Amino acid sequence: MRCSLKCVAALMLVAVLALFASKPLRADASAQKVVWEYKLLVSGSFTEMGKDEPAGLNAMGSDGWELVVVLPDRQSLTNKTYYFKRPK
């Protein structure tokens, strides 16, 4: 029984060491940093694009823009500002 317990412990140790050895501890220096570009649109911008709000958001997504947040205008509760980002 003792030998089998030692064998199991040794196998677990080897498995843990193999797991940590297969993954680098630091980020790879050759990995490229993502550079983002940003775009802000106010509520009326979609109408100027000839689209309603959902269609305008879908068009932005089709162009690679990701909606990050929508914030209300500080002076008008009906106006909103849409913040987008996408990789450059």
The 8 nearest C-alpha neighbors of each residue, nearest first, counted from 0:
[[1, 3, 2, 4, 5, 6, 7, 8],
 [2, 0, 4, 3, 5, 6, 7, 8],
 [1, 3, 5, 4, 0, 6, 7, 8],
 [2, 4, 6, 0, 5, 1, 7, 8],
 [5, 3, 1, 7, 6, 2, 8, 0],
 [6, 4, 8, 2, 3, 7, 9, 1],
 [5, 7, 3, 9, 4, 8, 2, 10],
 [6, 8, 10, 4, 9, 5, 3, 11],
 [9, 7, 5, 11, 6, 10, 4, 12],
 [10, 8, 12, 6, 11, 7, 5, 13],
 [11, 9, 13, 7, 12, 8, 14, 6],
 [12, 10, 14, 8, 13, 9, 7, 15],
 [13, 11, 9, 15, 10, 14, 16, 8],
 [12, 14, 10, 16, 11, 15, 17, 9],
 [15, 13, 11, 17, 12, 16, 10, 18],
 [16, 14, 18, 12, 17, 13, 11, 19],
 [15, 17, 13, 19, 18, 14, 20, 12],
 [18, 16, 20, 14, 15, 19, 13, 21],
 [17, 19, 15, 16, 21, 20, 14, 22],
 [20, 18, 16, 21, 22, 17, 15, 23],
 [19, 21, 17, 18, 22, 16, 23, 15],
 [20, 22, 18, 19, 17, 23, 16, 24],
 [23, 21, 19, 20, 24, 18, 25, 17],
 [24, 22, 25, 21, 26, 20, 19, 27],
 [23, 25, 22, 26, 19, 20, 27, 21],
 [26, 24, 23, 27, 28, 22, 30, 29],
 [25, 27, 28, 24, 23, 30, 29, 22],
 [26, 28, 29, 30, 25, 23, 24, 31],
 [29, 27, 30, 26, 31, 25, 32, 23],
 [28, 30, 27, 31, 26, 32, 25, 33],
 [31, 29, 27, 28, 32, 26, 33, 25],
 [32, 30, 29, 33, 28, 27, 34, 26],
 [31, 33, 34, 30, 29, 35, 28, 86],
 [34, 32, 31, 35, 86, 87, 30, 85],
 [33, 35, 87, 86, 32, 36, 85, 31],
 [36, 34, 86, 87, 85, 84, 33, 37],
 [35, 37, 84, 85, 87, 86, 34, 38],
 [36, 38, 84, 83, 35, 85, 39, 82],
 [37, 39, 83, 82, 84, 40, 36, 81],
 [40, 38, 82, 81, 83, 80, 41, 37],
 [41, 39, 81, 80, 44, 42, 38, 82],
 [40, 42, 80, 44, 43, 79, 81, 39],
 [41, 43, 79, 78, 44, 80, 40, 45],
 [44, 42, 46, 45, 41, 47, 78, 40],
 [45, 43, 47, 46, 42, 41, 40, 48],
 [44, 46, 48, 47, 50, 55, 43, 52],
 [45, 47, 49, 48, 50, 43, 44, 51],
 [46, 48, 44, 49, 45, 43, 50, 51],
 [49, 47, 45, 46, 50, 44, 55, 51],
 [50, 48, 46, 47, 45, 51, 55, 44],
 [51, 49, 46, 45, 55, 48, 54, 52],
 [50, 52, 54, 53, 45, 55, 46, 49],
 [51, 53, 55, 54, 45, 56, 50, 46],
 [54, 52, 56, 55, 51, 57, 50, 58],
 [53, 55, 57, 51, 56, 52, 50, 58],
 [56, 54, 58, 52, 45, 57, 53, 50],
 [55, 57, 59, 53, 58, 54, 52, 60],
 [58, 56, 60, 54, 55, 59, 61, 53],
 [59, 57, 61, 55, 60, 56, 54, 62],
 [58, 60, 56, 62, 64, 57, 61, 55],
 [61, 59, 64, 57, 63, 62, 58, 65],
 [60, 62, 58, 63, 59, 57, 64, 56],
 [63, 61, 59, 60, 64, 58, 57, 85],
 [64, 62, 60, 61, 85, 65, 59, 86],
 [65, 63, 60, 85, 59, 84, 62, 83],
 [66, 64, 83, 84, 60, 85, 67, 63],
 [67, 65, 83, 68, 82, 64, 84, 81],
 [68, 66, 83, 82, 65, 84, 69, 81],
 [67, 69, 82, 66, 81, 70, 83, 80],
 [68, 70, 81, 80, 82, 79, 71, 67],
 [71, 69, 80, 79, 68, 72, 81, 82],
 [72, 70, 79, 76, 78, 80, 73, 69],
 [71, 73, 75, 79, 78, 74, 76, 70],
 [74, 72, 75, 71, 76, 78, 70, 79],
 [75, 73, 72, 76, 78, 71, 77, 79],
 [74, 76, 72, 77, 78, 73, 71, 79],
 [75, 77, 78, 71, 72, 74, 73, 79],
 [76, 78, 75, 79, 71, 72, 42, 74],
 [79, 77, 72, 42, 75, 76, 71, 80],
 [80, 78, 71, 42, 72, 70, 41, 81],
 [79, 81, 41, 70, 69, 40, 71, 42],
 [80, 82, 69, 40, 39, 41, 68, 79],
 [81, 83, 39, 68, 67, 38, 66, 69],
 [84, 82, 66, 38, 65, 67, 37, 64],
 [85, 83, 37, 65, 64, 36, 38, 35],
 [84, 86, 64, 35, 36, 65, 63, 87],
 [87, 85, 35, 34, 36, 33, 84, 63],
 [86, 35, 36, 34, 85, 33, 84, 37]]
